Amino acid sequence: MGKLQQNGKGIVLIHDFQKATAHALPELLAQLKAGNYKIVFIKPKQPVKTLAQYDELVLKEQKIPTLTQQPLSEVVRTIEQ
């Protein structure tokens, strides 16, 4: 908030998969609204497509769990205001 106030403008990028972000979001939005900042949600025009060959390589190297291994409800949570 300090940098936004100092510059009078800015972009706040929020990745909503972090629990701390979800808890902080209501207060952050309240502060932005109180400061008369414009709040926008950016979404793609169409679903993002990944490269299958790259995905396979990353999964092998990082051993990242996939949605087939973990239910989506355990990964994504919708927070309503």
mmCIF file of the N, C-alpha and C atoms, coordinates in Angstrom:
data_MODEL
# 
_entry.id   MODEL 
# 
loop_
_atom_site.group_PDB 
_atom_site.id 
_atom_site.type_symbol 
_atom_site.label_atom_id 
_atom_site.label_alt_id 
_atom_site.label_comp_id 
_atom_site.label_asym_id 
_atom_site.label_entity_id 
_atom_site.label_seq_id 
_atom_site.pdbx_PDB_ins_code 
_atom_site.Cartn_x 
_atom_site.Cartn_y 
_atom_site.Cartn_z 
_atom_site.occupancy 
_atom_site.B_iso_or_equiv 
_atom_site.pdbx_formal_charge 
_atom_site.auth_seq_id 
_atom_site.auth_comp_id 
_atom_site.auth_asym_id 
_atom_site.auth_atom_id 
_atom_site.pdbx_PDB_model_num 
ATOM 1   N N  . MET A 1 1  ? 0.825   -1.182  0.000   1.00 0.00 ? 1  MET A N  1 
ATOM 2   C CA . MET A 1 1  ? 0.000   0.000   0.000   1.00 0.00 ? 1  MET A CA 1 
ATOM 3   C C  . MET A 1 1  ? 0.877   1.256   0.000   1.00 0.00 ? 1  MET A C  1 
ATOM 4   N N  . GLY A 1 2  ? 2.005   1.187   0.678   1.00 0.00 ? 2  GLY A N  1 
ATOM 5   C CA . GLY A 1 2  ? 2.903   2.333   0.739   1.00 0.00 ? 2  GLY A CA 1 
ATOM 6   C C  . GLY A 1 2  ? 3.384   2.768   -0.633  1.00 0.00 ? 2  GLY A C  1 
ATOM 7   N N  . LYS A 1 3  ? 3.763   1.802   -1.465  1.00 0.00 ? 3  LYS A N  1 
ATOM 8   C CA . LYS A 1 3  ? 4.235   2.128   -2.814  1.00 0.00 ? 3  LYS A CA 1 
ATOM 9   C C  . LYS A 1 3  ? 3.099   2.679   -3.668  1.00 0.00 ? 3  LYS A C  1 
ATOM 10  N N  . LEU A 1 4  ? 1.899   2.122   -3.507  1.00 0.00 ? 4  LEU A N  1 
ATOM 11  C CA . LEU A 1 4  ? 0.763   2.639   -4.264  1.00 0.00 ? 4  LEU A CA 1 
ATOM 12  C C  . LEU A 1 4  ? 0.481   4.087   -3.877  1.00 0.00 ? 4  LEU A C  1 
ATOM 13  N N  . GLN A 1 5  ? 0.501   4.368   -2.586  1.00 0.00 ? 5  GLN A N  1 
ATOM 14  C CA . GLN A 1 5  ? 0.239   5.728   -2.107  1.00 0.00 ? 5  GLN A CA 1 
ATOM 15  C C  . GLN A 1 5  ? 1.349   6.686   -2.549  1.00 0.00 ? 5  GLN A C  1 
ATOM 16  N N  . GLN A 1 6  ? 2.571   6.210   -2.501  1.00 0.00 ? 6  GLN A N  1 
ATOM 17  C CA . GLN A 1 6  ? 3.703   7.045   -2.893  1.00 0.00 ? 6  GLN A CA 1 
ATOM 18  C C  . GLN A 1 6  ? 3.635   7.411   -4.373  1.00 0.00 ? 6  GLN A C  1 
ATOM 19  N N  . ASN A 1 7  ? 3.298   6.428   -5.212  1.00 0.00 ? 7  ASN A N  1 
ATOM 20  C CA . ASN A 1 7  ? 3.262   6.653   -6.662  1.00 0.00 ? 7  ASN A CA 1 
ATOM 21  C C  . ASN A 1 7  ? 1.901   7.126   -7.166  1.00 0.00 ? 7  ASN A C  1 
ATOM 22  N N  . GLY A 1 8  ? 0.875   6.930   -6.352  1.00 0.00 ? 8  GLY A N  1 
ATOM 23  C CA . GLY A 1 8  ? -0.473  7.318   -6.774  1.00 0.00 ? 8  GLY A CA 1 
ATOM 24  C C  . GLY A 1 8  ? -1.115  6.346   -7.743  1.00 0.00 ? 8  GLY A C  1 
ATOM 25  N N  . LYS A 1 9  ? -0.399  5.300   -8.067  1.00 0.00 ? 9  LYS A N  1 
ATOM 26  C CA . LYS A 1 9  ? -0.922  4.279   -8.974  1.00 0.00 ? 9  LYS A CA 1 
ATOM 27  C C  . LYS A 1 9  ? -0.029  3.048   -8.887  1.00 0.00 ? 9  LYS A C  1 
ATOM 28  N N  . GLY A 1 10 ? -0.479  1.967   -9.491  1.00 0.00 ? 10 GLY A N  1 
ATOM 29  C CA . GLY A 1 10 ? 0.328   0.757   -9.501  1.00 0.00 ? 10 GLY A CA 1 
ATOM 30  C C  . GLY A 1 10 ? -0.513  -0.450  -9.845  1.00 0.00 ? 10 GLY A C  1 
ATOM 31  N N  . ILE A 1 11 ? 0.141   -1.566  -9.924  1.00 0.00 ? 11 ILE A N  1 
ATOM 32  C CA . ILE A 1 11 ? -0.523  -2.836  -10.213 1.00 0.00 ? 11 ILE A CA 1 
ATOM 33  C C  . ILE A 1 11 ? -0.213  -3.785  -9.067  1.00 0.00 ? 11 ILE A C  1 
ATOM 34  N N  . VAL A 1 12 ? -1.253  -4.401  -8.533  1.00 0.00 ? 12 VAL A N  1 
ATOM 35  C CA . VAL A 1 12 ? -1.084  -5.392  -7.475  1.00 0.00 ? 12 VAL A CA 1 
ATOM 36  C C  . VAL A 1 12 ? -1.452  -6.740  -8.080  1.00 0.00 ? 12 VAL A C  1 
ATOM 37  N N  . LEU A 1 13 ? -0.502  -7.611  -8.163  1.00 0.00 ? 13 LEU A N  1 
ATOM 38  C CA . LEU A 1 13 ? -0.725  -8.944  -8.714  1.00 0.00 ? 13 LEU A CA 1 
ATOM 39  C C  . LEU A 1 13 ? -0.898  -9.909  -7.553  1.00 0.00 ? 13 LEU A C  1 
ATOM 40  N N  . ILE A 1 14 ? -2.014  -10.600 -7.537  1.00 0.00 ? 14 ILE A N  1 
ATOM 41  C CA . ILE A 1 14 ? -2.316  -11.511 -6.431  1.00 0.00 ? 14 ILE A CA 1 
ATOM 42  C C  . ILE A 1 14 ? -2.527  -12.914 -6.985  1.00 0.00 ? 14 ILE A C  1 
ATOM 43  N N  . HIS A 1 15 ? -1.793  -13.851 -6.453  1.00 0.00 ? 15 HIS A N  1 
ATOM 44  C CA . HIS A 1 15 ? -1.996  -15.267 -6.769  1.00 0.00 ? 15 HIS A CA 1 
ATOM 45  C C  . HIS A 1 15 ? -2.827  -15.836 -5.636  1.00 0.00 ? 15 HIS A C  1 
ATOM 46  N N  . ASP A 1 16 ? -4.037  -16.255 -5.942  1.00 0.00 ? 16 ASP A N  1 
ATOM 47  C CA . ASP A 1 16 ? -4.987  -16.607 -4.901  1.00 0.00 ? 16 ASP A CA 1 
ATOM 48  C C  . ASP A 1 16 ? -4.867  -18.028 -4.357  1.00 0.00 ? 16 ASP A C  1 
ATOM 49  N N  . PHE A 1 17 ? -3.782  -18.713 -4.646  1.00 0.00 ? 17 PHE A N  1 
ATOM 50  C CA . PHE A 1 17 ? -3.646  -20.064 -4.128  1.00 0.00 ? 17 PHE A CA 1 
ATOM 51  C C  . PHE A 1 17 ? -2.960  -20.117 -2.767  1.00 0.00 ? 17 PHE A C  1 
ATOM 52  N N  . GLN A 1 18 ? -2.499  -18.993 -2.262  1.00 0.00 ? 18 GLN A N  1 
ATOM 53  C CA . GLN A 1 18 ? -1.850  -18.948 -0.957  1.00 0.00 ? 18 GLN A CA 1 
ATOM 54  C C  . GLN A 1 18 ? -2.885  -18.640 0.122   1.00 0.00 ? 18 GLN A C  1 
ATOM 55  N N  . LYS A 1 19 ? -2.854  -19.380 1.220   1.00 0.00 ? 19 LYS A N  1 
ATOM 56  C CA . LYS A 1 19 ? -3.806  -19.183 2.310   1.00 0.00 ? 19 LYS A CA 1 
ATOM 57  C C  . LYS A 1 19 ? -3.681  -17.782 2.911   1.00 0.00 ? 19 LYS A C  1 
ATOM 58  N N  . ALA A 1 20 ? -2.458  -17.300 3.085   1.00 0.00 ? 20 ALA A N  1 
ATOM 59  C CA . ALA A 1 20 ? -2.243  -15.965 3.656   1.00 0.00 ? 20 ALA A CA 1 
ATOM 60  C C  . ALA A 1 20 ? -2.847  -14.888 2.761   1.00 0.00 ? 20 ALA A C  1 
ATOM 61  N N  . THR A 1 21 ? -2.777  -15.074 1.446   1.00 0.00 ? 21 THR A N  1 
ATOM 62  C CA . THR A 1 21 ? -3.366  -14.117 0.509   1.00 0.00 ? 21 THR A CA 1 
ATOM 63  C C  . THR A 1 21 ? -4.874  -14.083 0.677   1.00 0.00 ? 21 THR A C  1 
ATOM 64  N N  . ALA A 1 22 ? -5.480  -15.238 0.824   1.00 0.00 ? 22 ALA A N  1 
ATOM 65  C CA . ALA A 1 22 ? -6.931  -15.308 0.989   1.00 0.00 ? 22 ALA A CA 1 
ATOM 66  C C  . ALA A 1 22 ? -7.367  -14.580 2.255   1.00 0.00 ? 22 ALA A C  1 
ATOM 67  N N  . HIS A 1 23 ? -6.599  -14.718 3.318   1.00 0.00 ? 23 HIS A N  1 
ATOM 68  C CA . HIS A 1 23 ? -6.936  -14.048 4.575   1.00 0.00 ? 23 HIS A CA 1 
ATOM 69  C C  . HIS A 1 23 ? -6.715  -12.543 4.492   1.00 0.00 ? 23 HIS A C  1 
ATOM 70  N N  . ALA A 1 24 ? -5.720  -12.110 3.755   1.00 0.00 ? 24 ALA A N  1 
ATOM 71  C CA . ALA A 1 24 ? -5.390  -10.691 3.657   1.00 0.00 ? 24 ALA A CA 1 
ATOM 72  C C  . ALA A 1 24 ? -6.259  -9.947  2.646   1.00 0.00 ? 24 ALA A C  1 
ATOM 73  N N  . LEU A 1 25 ? -6.863  -10.672 1.720   1.00 0.00 ? 25 LEU A N  1 
ATOM 74  C CA . LEU A 1 25 ? -7.576  -10.039 0.614   1.00 0.00 ? 25 LEU A CA 1 
ATOM 75  C C  . LEU A 1 25 ? -8.706  -9.103  1.041   1.00 0.00 ? 25 LEU A C  1 
ATOM 76  N N  . PRO A 1 26 ? -9.581  -9.454  1.975   1.00 0.00 ? 26 PRO A N  1 
ATOM 77  C CA . PRO A 1 26 ? -10.646 -8.511  2.347   1.00 0.00 ? 26 PRO A CA 1 
ATOM 78  C C  . PRO A 1 26 ? -10.101 -7.168  2.847   1.00 0.00 ? 26 PRO A C  1 
ATOM 79  N N  . GLU A 1 27 ? -9.072  -7.188  3.660   1.00 0.00 ? 27 GLU A N  1 
ATOM 80  C CA . GLU A 1 27 ? -8.484  -5.950  4.164   1.00 0.00 ? 27 GLU A CA 1 
ATOM 81  C C  . GLU A 1 27 ? -7.806  -5.167  3.038   1.00 0.00 ? 27 GLU A C  1 
ATOM 82  N N  . LEU A 1 28 ? -7.106  -5.864  2.169   1.00 0.00 ? 28 LEU A N  1 
ATOM 83  C CA . LEU A 1 28 ? -6.453  -5.205  1.039   1.00 0.00 ? 28 LEU A CA 1 
ATOM 84  C C  . LEU A 1 28 ? -7.479  -4.531  0.138   1.00 0.00 ? 28 LEU A C  1 
ATOM 85  N N  . LEU A 1 29 ? -8.562  -5.238  -0.183  1.00 0.00 ? 29 LEU A N  1 
ATOM 86  C CA . LEU A 1 29 ? -9.606  -4.659  -1.030  1.00 0.00 ? 29 LEU A CA 1 
ATOM 87  C C  . LEU A 1 29 ? -10.248 -3.450  -0.353  1.00 0.00 ? 29 LEU A C  1 
ATOM 88  N N  . ALA A 1 30 ? -10.475 -3.534  0.947   1.00 0.00 ? 30 ALA A N  1 
ATOM 89  C CA . ALA A 1 30 ? -11.061 -2.409  1.681   1.00 0.00 ? 30 ALA A CA 1 
ATOM 90  C C  . ALA A 1 30 ? -10.148 -1.187  1.612   1.00 0.00 ? 30 ALA A C  1 
ATOM 91  N N  . GLN A 1 31 ? -8.850  -1.391  1.782   1.00 0.00 ? 31 GLN A N  1 
ATOM 92  C CA . GLN A 1 31 ? -7.902  -0.283  1.717   1.00 0.00 ? 31 GLN A CA 1 
ATOM 93  C C  . GLN A 1 31 ? -7.842  0.322   0.307   1.00 0.00 ? 31 GLN A C  1 
ATOM 94  N N  . LEU A 1 32 ? -7.876  -0.531  -0.697  1.00 0.00 ? 32 LEU A N  1 
ATOM 95  C CA . LEU A 1 32 ? -7.847  -0.033  -2.078  1.00 0.00 ? 32 LEU A CA 1 
ATOM 96  C C  . LEU A 1 32 ? -9.112  0.771   -2.394  1.00 0.00 ? 32 LEU A C  1 
ATOM 97  N N  . LYS A 1 33 ? -10.266 0.253   -1.965  1.00 0.00 ? 33 LYS A N  1 
ATOM 98  C CA . LYS A 1 33 ? -11.520 0.969   -2.202  1.00 0.00 ? 33 LYS A CA 1 
ATOM 99  C C  . LYS A 1 33 ? -11.529 2.296   -1.459  1.00 0.00 ? 33 LYS A C  1 
ATOM 100 N N  . ALA A 1 34 ? -11.036 2.300   -0.220  1.00 0.00 ? 34 ALA A N  1 
ATOM 101 C CA . ALA A 1 34 ? -10.982 3.534   0.574   1.00 0.00 ? 34 ALA A CA 1 
ATOM 102 C C  . ALA A 1 34 ? -10.060 4.566   -0.078  1.00 0.00 ? 34 ALA A C  1 
ATOM 103 N N  . GLY A 1 35 ? -9.036  4.106   -0.770  1.00 0.00 ? 35 GLY A N  1 
ATOM 104 C CA . GLY A 1 35 ? -8.104  5.004   -1.455  1.00 0.00 ? 35 GLY A CA 1 
ATOM 105 C C  . GLY A 1 35 ? -8.557  5.380   -2.854  1.00 0.00 ? 35 GLY A C  1 
ATOM 106 N N  . ASN A 1 36 ? -9.787  4.980   -3.213  1.00 0.00 ? 36 ASN A N  1 
ATOM 107 C CA . ASN A 1 36 ? -10.365 5.272   -4.537  1.00 0.00 ? 36 ASN A CA 1 
ATOM 108 C C  . ASN A 1 36 ? -9.567  4.668   -5.691  1.00 0.00 ? 36 ASN A C  1 
ATOM 109 N N  . TYR A 1 37 ? -8.926  3.544   -5.434  1.00 0.00 ? 37 TYR A N  1 
ATOM 110 C CA . TYR A 1 37 ? -8.234  2.842   -6.514  1.00 0.00 ? 37 TYR A CA 1 
ATOM 111 C C  . TYR A 1 37 ? -9.242  2.021   -7.297  1.00 0.00 ? 37 TYR A C  1 
ATOM 112 N N  . LYS A 1 38 ? -8.994  1.854   -8.580  1.00 0.00 ? 38 LYS A N  1 
ATOM 113 C CA . LYS A 1 38 ? -9.851  1.043   -9.431  1.00 0.00 ? 38 LYS A CA 1 
ATOM 114 C C  . LYS A 1 38 ? -9.385  -0.400  -9.308  1.00 0.00 ? 38 LYS A C  1 
ATOM 115 N N  . ILE A 1 39 ? -10.323 -1.282  -9.047  1.00 0.00 ? 39 ILE A N  1 
ATOM 116 C CA . ILE A 1 39 ? -9.998  -2.706  -8.887  1.00 0.00 ? 39 ILE A CA 1 
ATOM 117 C C  . ILE A 1 39 ? -10.562 -3.451  -10.090 1.00 0.00 ? 39 ILE A C  1 
ATOM 118 N N  . VAL A 1 40 ? -9.686  -4.161  -10.788 1.00 0.00 ? 40 VAL A N  1 
ATOM 119 C CA . VAL A 1 40 ? -10.115 -4.930  -11.952 1.00 0.00 ? 40 VAL A CA 1 
ATOM 120 C C  . VAL A 1 40 ? -9.645  -6.371  -11.816 1.00 0.00 ? 40 VAL A C  1 
ATOM 121 N N  . PHE A 1 41 ? -10.381 -7.248  -12.431 1.00 0.00 ? 41 PHE A N  1 
ATOM 122 C CA . PHE A 1 41 ? -10.040 -8.660  -12.477 1.00 0.00 ? 41 PHE A CA 1 
ATOM 123 C C  . PHE A 1 41 ? -9.701  -8.980  -13.921 1.00 0.00 ? 41 PHE A C  1 
ATOM 124 N N  . ILE A 1 42 ? -8.523  -9.499  -14.151 1.00 0.00 ? 42 ILE A N  1 
ATOM 125 C CA . ILE A 1 42 ? -8.093  -9.812  -15.505 1.00 0.00 ? 42 ILE A CA 1 
ATOM 126 C C  . ILE A 1 42 ? -8.188  -11.314 -15.721 1.00 0.00 ? 42 ILE A C  1 
ATOM 127 N N  . LYS A 1 43 ? -8.853  -11.677 -16.796 1.00 0.00 ? 43 LYS A N  1 
ATOM 128 C CA . LYS A 1 43 ? -8.950  -13.093 -17.127 1.00 0.00 ? 43 LYS A CA 1 
ATOM 129 C C  . LYS A 1 43 ? -8.693  -13.269 -18.615 1.00 0.00 ? 43 LYS A C  1 
ATOM 130 N N  . PRO A 1 44 ? -8.206  -14.436 -18.993 1.00 0.00 ? 44 PRO A N  1 
ATOM 131 C CA . PRO A 1 44 ? -7.893  -14.658 -20.414 1.00 0.00 ? 44 PRO A CA 1 
ATOM 132 C C  . PRO A 1 44 ? -9.155  -14.755 -21.261 1.00 0.00 ? 44 PRO A C  1 
ATOM 133 N N  . LYS A 1 45 ? -9.015  -14.453 -22.541 1.00 0.00 ? 45 LYS A N  1 
ATOM 134 C CA . LYS A 1 45 ? -10.137 -14.572 -23.466 1.00 0.00 ? 45 LYS A CA 1 
ATOM 135 C C  . LYS A 1 45 ? -10.539 -16.027 -23.665 1.00 0.00 ? 45 LYS A C  1 
ATOM 136 N N  . GLN A 1 46 ? -9.556  -16.887 -23.573 1.00 0.00 ? 46 GLN A N  1 
ATOM 137 C CA . GLN A 1 46 ? -9.815  -18.312 -23.759 1.00 0.00 ? 46 GLN A CA 1 
ATOM 138 C C  . GLN A 1 46 ? -8.925  -19.099 -22.806 1.00 0.00 ? 46 GLN A C  1 
ATOM 139 N N  . PRO A 1 47 ? -9.268  -20.358 -22.542 1.00 0.00 ? 47 PRO A N  1 
ATOM 140 C CA . PRO A 1 47 ? -8.434  -21.144 -21.624 1.00 0.00 ? 47 PRO A CA 1 
ATOM 141 C C  . PRO A 1 47 ? -6.989  -21.241 -22.115 1.00 0.00 ? 47 PRO A C  1 
ATOM 142 N N  . VAL A 1 48 ? -6.086  -21.229 -21.180 1.00 0.00 ? 48 VAL A N  1 
ATOM 143 C CA . VAL A 1 48 ? -4.667  -21.336 -21.507 1.00 0.00 ? 48 VAL A CA 1 
ATOM 144 C C  . VAL A 1 48 ? -4.354  -22.777 -21.877 1.00 0.00 ? 48 VAL A C  1 
ATOM 145 N N  . LYS A 1 49 ? -3.591  -22.938 -22.938 1.00 0.00 ? 49 LYS A N  1 
ATOM 146 C CA . LYS A 1 49 ? -3.184  -24.279 -23.370 1.00 0.00 ? 49 LYS A CA 1 
ATOM 147 C C  . LYS A 1 49 ? -1.702  -24.432 -23.094 1.00 0.00 ? 49 LYS A C  1 
ATOM 148 N N  . THR A 1 50 ? -1.354  -25.542 -22.510 1.00 0.00 ? 50 THR A N  1 
ATOM 149 C CA . THR A 1 50 ? 0.054   -25.806 -22.224 1.00 0.00 ? 50 THR A CA 1 
ATOM 150 C C  . THR A 1 50 ? 0.630   -26.732 -23.285 1.00 0.00 ? 50 THR A C  1 
ATOM 151 N N  . LEU A 1 51 ? 1.947   -26.843 -23.293 1.00 0.00 ? 51 LEU A N  1 
ATOM 152 C CA . LEU A 1 51 ? 2.623   -27.744 -24.223 1.00 0.00 ? 51 LEU A CA 1 
ATOM 153 C C  . LEU A 1 51 ? 2.801   -29.086 -23.530 1.00 0.00 ? 51 LEU A C  1 
ATOM 154 N N  . ALA A 1 52 ? 2.196   -30.116 -24.083 1.00 0.00 ? 52 ALA A N  1 
ATOM 155 C CA . ALA A 1 52 ? 2.205   -31.434 -23.468 1.00 0.00 ? 52 ALA A CA 1 
ATOM 156 C C  . ALA A 1 52 ? 3.622   -31.938 -23.188 1.00 0.00 ? 52 ALA A C  1 
ATOM 157 N N  . GLN A 1 53 ? 4.532   -31.726 -24.116 1.00 0.00 ? 53 GLN A N  1 
ATOM 158 C CA . GLN A 1 53 ? 5.908   -32.204 -23.948 1.00 0.00 ? 53 GLN A CA 1 
ATOM 159 C C  . GLN A 1 53 ? 6.566   -31.508 -22.752 1.00 0.00 ? 53 GLN A C  1 
ATOM 160 N N  . TYR A 1 54 ? 6.354   -30.220 -22.622 1.00 0.00 ? 54 TYR A N  1 
ATOM 161 C CA . TYR A 1 54 ? 6.914   -29.462 -21.496 1.00 0.00 ? 54 TYR A CA 1 
ATOM 162 C C  . TYR A 1 54 ? 6.278   -29.913 -20.184 1.00 0.00 ? 54 TYR A C  1 
ATOM 163 N N  . ASP A 1 55 ? 4.966   -30.106 -20.179 1.00 0.00 ? 55 ASP A N  1 
ATOM 164 C CA . ASP A 1 55 ? 4.264   -30.552 -18.973 1.00 0.00 ? 55 ASP A CA 1 
ATOM 165 C C  . ASP A 1 55 ? 4.837   -31.877 -18.468 1.00 0.00 ? 55 ASP A C  1 
ATOM 166 N N  . GLU A 1 56 ? 5.036   -32.805 -19.370 1.00 0.00 ? 56 GLU A N  1 
ATOM 167 C CA . GLU A 1 56 ? 5.587   -34.108 -18.999 1.00 0.00 ? 56 GLU A CA 1 
ATOM 168 C C  . GLU A 1 56 ? 6.978   -33.965 -18.395 1.00 0.00 ? 56 GLU A C  1 
ATOM 169 N N  . LEU A 1 57 ? 7.811   -33.127 -18.993 1.00 0.00 ? 57 LEU A N  1 
ATOM 170 C CA . LEU A 1 57 ? 9.163   -32.904 -18.503 1.00 0.00 ? 57 LEU A CA 1 
ATOM 171 C C  . LEU A 1 57 ? 9.142   -32.320 -17.092 1.00 0.00 ? 57 LEU A C  1 
ATOM 172 N N  . VAL A 1 58 ? 8.314   -31.327 -16.867 1.00 0.00 ? 58 VAL A N  1 
ATOM 173 C CA . VAL A 1 58 ? 8.212   -30.691 -15.550 1.00 0.00 ? 58 VAL A CA 1 
ATOM 174 C C  . VAL A 1 58 ? 7.725   -31.691 -14.517 1.00 0.00 ? 58 VAL A C  1 
ATOM 175 N N  . LEU A 1 59 ? 6.712   -32.455 -14.855 1.00 0.00 ? 59 LEU A N  1 
ATOM 176 C CA . LEU A 1 59 ? 6.177   -33.435 -13.910 1.00 0.00 ? 59 LEU A CA 1 
ATOM 177 C C  . LEU A 1 59 ? 7.228   -34.481 -13.526 1.00 0.00 ? 59 LEU A C  1 
ATOM 178 N N  . LYS A 1 60 ? 8.011   -34.909 -14.489 1.00 0.00 ? 60 LYS A N  1 
ATOM 179 C CA . LYS A 1 60 ? 9.055   -35.901 -14.211 1.00 0.00 ? 60 LYS A CA 1 
ATOM 180 C C  . LYS A 1 60 ? 10.144  -35.318 -13.317 1.00 0.00 ? 60 LYS A C  1 
ATOM 181 N N  . GLU A 1 61 ? 10.563  -34.095 -13.613 1.00 0.00 ? 61 GLU A N  1 
ATOM 182 C CA . GLU A 1 61 ? 11.658  -33.475 -12.863 1.00 0.00 ? 61 GLU A CA 1 
ATOM 183 C C  . GLU A 1 61 ? 11.236  -32.995 -11.483 1.00 0.00 ? 61 GLU A C  1 
ATOM 184 N N  . GLN A 1 62 ? 10.076  -32.412 -11.385 1.00 0.00 ? 62 GLN A N  1 
ATOM 185 C CA . GLN A 1 62 ? 9.643   -31.804 -10.128 1.00 0.00 ? 62 GLN A CA 1 
ATOM 186 C C  . GLN A 1 62 ? 8.756   -32.708 -9.285  1.00 0.00 ? 62 GLN A C  1 
ATOM 187 N N  . LYS A 1 63 ? 8.220   -33.739 -9.888  1.00 0.00 ? 63 LYS A N  1 
ATOM 188 C CA . LYS A 1 63 ? 7.295   -34.660 -9.220  1.00 0.00 ? 63 LYS A CA 1 
ATOM 189 C C  . LYS A 1 63 ? 6.135   -33.884 -8.594  1.00 0.00 ? 63 LYS A C  1 
ATOM 190 N N  . ILE A 1 64 ? 5.558   -32.994 -9.388  1.00 0.00 ? 64 ILE A N  1 
ATOM 191 C CA . ILE A 1 64 ? 4.434   -32.162 -8.949  1.00 0.00 ? 64 ILE A CA 1 
ATOM 192 C C  . ILE A 1 64 ? 3.142   -32.977 -9.037  1.00 0.00 ? 64 ILE A C  1 
ATOM 193 N N  . PRO A 1 65 ? 2.305   -32.936 -7.999  1.00 0.00 ? 65 PRO A N  1 
ATOM 194 C CA . PRO A 1 65 ? 1.036   -33.664 -8.082  1.00 0.00 ? 65 PRO A CA 1 
ATOM 195 C C  . PRO A 1 65 ? 0.131   -33.045 -9.140  1.00 0.00 ? 65 PRO A C  1 
ATOM 196 N N  . THR A 1 66 ? -0.597  -33.872 -9.826  1.00 0.00 ? 66 THR A N  1 
ATOM 197 C CA . THR A 1 66 ? -1.506  -33.393 -10.858 1.00 0.00 ? 66 THR A CA 1 
ATOM 198 C C  . THR A 1 66 ? -2.933  -33.460 -10.338 1.00 0.00 ? 66 THR A C  1 
ATOM 199 N N  . LEU A 1 67 ? -3.851  -32.869 -11.084 1.00 0.00 ? 67 LEU A N  1 
ATOM 200 C CA . LEU A 1 67 ? -5.250  -32.888 -10.674 1.00 0.00 ? 67 LEU A CA 1 
ATOM 201 C C  . LEU A 1 67 ? -5.805  -34.304 -10.624 1.00 0.00 ? 67 LEU A C  1 
ATOM 202 N N  . THR A 1 68 ? -5.222  -35.210 -11.391 1.00 0.00 ? 68 THR A N  1 
ATOM 203 C CA . THR A 1 68 ? -5.699  -36.586 -11.353 1.00 0.00 ? 68 THR A CA 1 
ATOM 204 C C  . THR A 1 68 ? -5.313  -37.251 -10.040 1.00 0.00 ? 68 THR A C  1 
ATOM 205 N N  . GLN A 1 69 ? -4.291  -36.724 -9.361  1.00 0.00 ? 69 GLN A N  1 
ATOM 206 C CA . GLN A 1 69 ? -3.853  -37.283 -8.097  1.00 0.00 ? 69 GLN A CA 1 
ATOM 207 C C  . GLN A 1 69 ? -4.513  -36.601 -6.900  1.00 0.00 ? 69 GLN A C  1 
ATOM 208 N N  . GLN A 1 70 ? -5.010  -35.394 -7.087  1.00 0.00 ? 70 GLN A N  1 
ATOM 209 C CA . GLN A 1 70 ? -5.573  -34.628 -5.988  1.00 0.00 ? 70 GLN A CA 1 
ATOM 210 C C  . GLN A 1 70 ? -6.872  -33.971 -6.458  1.00 0.00 ? 70 GLN A C  1 
ATOM 211 N N  . PRO A 1 71 ? -7.966  -34.157 -5.720  1.00 0.00 ? 71 PRO A N  1 
ATOM 212 C CA . PRO A 1 71 ? -9.233  -33.547 -6.142  1.00 0.00 ? 71 PRO A CA 1 
ATOM 213 C C  . PRO A 1 71 ? -9.124  -32.027 -6.228  1.00 0.00 ? 71 PRO A C  1 
ATOM 214 N N  . LEU A 1 72 ? -9.780  -31.448 -7.208  1.00 0.00 ? 72 LEU A N  1 
ATOM 215 C CA . LEU A 1 72 ? -9.753  -30.013 -7.417  1.00 0.00 ? 72 LEU A CA 1 
ATOM 216 C C  . LEU A 1 72 ? -10.240 -29.260 -6.177  1.00 0.00 ? 72 LEU A C  1 
ATOM 217 N N  . SER A 1 73 ? -11.201 -29.833 -5.456  1.00 0.00 ? 73 SER A N  1 
ATOM 218 C CA . SER A 1 73 ? -11.739 -29.173 -4.261  1.00 0.00 ? 73 SER A CA 1 
ATOM 219 C C  . SER A 1 73 ? -10.687 -29.023 -3.164  1.00 0.00 ? 73 SER A C  1 
ATOM 220 N N  . GLU A 1 74 ? -9.633  -29.807 -3.194  1.00 0.00 ? 74 GLU A N  1 
ATOM 221 C CA . GLU A 1 74 ? -8.566  -29.690 -2.211  1.00 0.00 ? 74 GLU A CA 1 
ATOM 222 C C  . GLU A 1 74 ? -7.529  -28.643 -2.623  1.00 0.00 ? 74 GLU A C  1 
ATOM 223 N N  . VAL A 1 75 ? -7.567  -28.223 -3.868  1.00 0.00 ? 75 VAL A N  1 
ATOM 224 C CA . VAL A 1 75 ? -6.580  -27.285 -4.397  1.00 0.00 ? 75 VAL A CA 1 
ATOM 225 C C  . VAL A 1 75 ? -7.163  -25.882 -4.512  1.00 0.00 ? 75 VAL A C  1 
ATOM 226 N N  . VAL A 1 76 ? -8.409  -25.781 -4.941  1.00 0.00 ? 76 VAL A N  1 
ATOM 227 C CA . VAL A 1 76 ? -9.032  -24.486 -5.208  1.00 0.00 ? 76 VAL A CA 1 
ATOM 228 C C  . VAL A 1 76 ? -10.161 -24.251 -4.223  1.00 0.00 ? 76 VAL A C  1 
ATOM 229 N N  . ARG A 1 77 ? -10.187 -23.059 -3.667  1.00 0.00 ? 77 ARG A N  1 
ATOM 230 C CA . ARG A 1 77 ? -11.245 -22.671 -2.741  1.00 0.00 ? 77 ARG A CA 1 
ATOM 231 C C  . ARG A 1 77 ? -11.814 -21.337 -3.204  1.00 0.00 ? 77 ARG A C  1 
ATOM 232 N N  . THR A 1 78 ? -13.127 -21.226 -3.280  1.00 0.00 ? 78 THR A N  1 
ATOM 233 C CA . THR A 1 78 ? -13.764 -19.977 -3.656  1.00 0.00 ? 78 THR A CA 1 
ATOM 234 C C  . THR A 1 78 ? -14.068 -19.192 -2.391  1.00 0.00 ? 78 THR A C  1 
ATOM 235 N N  . ILE A 1 79 ? -13.636 -17.946 -2.374  1.00 0.00 ? 79 ILE A N  1 
ATOM 236 C CA . ILE A 1 79 ? -13.855 -17.082 -1.217  1.00 0.00 ? 79 ILE A CA 1 
ATOM 237 C C  . ILE A 1 79 ? -14.839 -16.010 -1.632  1.00 0.00 ? 79 ILE A C  1 
ATOM 238 N N  . GLU A 1 80 ? -15.955 -15.933 -0.934  1.00 0.00 ? 80 GLU A N  1 
ATOM 239 C CA . GLU A 1 80 ? -16.963 -14.937 -1.263  1.00 0.00 ? 80 GLU A CA 1 
ATOM 240 C C  . GLU A 1 80 ? -16.877 -13.788 -0.294  1.00 0.00 ? 80 GLU A C  1 
ATOM 241 N N  . GLN A 1 81 ? -17.170 -12.596 -0.790  1.00 0.00 ? 81 GLN A N  1 
ATOM 242 C CA . GLN A 1 81 ? -17.074 -11.397 0.044   1.00 0.00 ? 81 GLN A CA 1 
ATOM 243 C C  . GLN A 1 81 ? -18.376 -11.126 0.727   1.00 0.00 ? 81 GLN A C  1 
# 
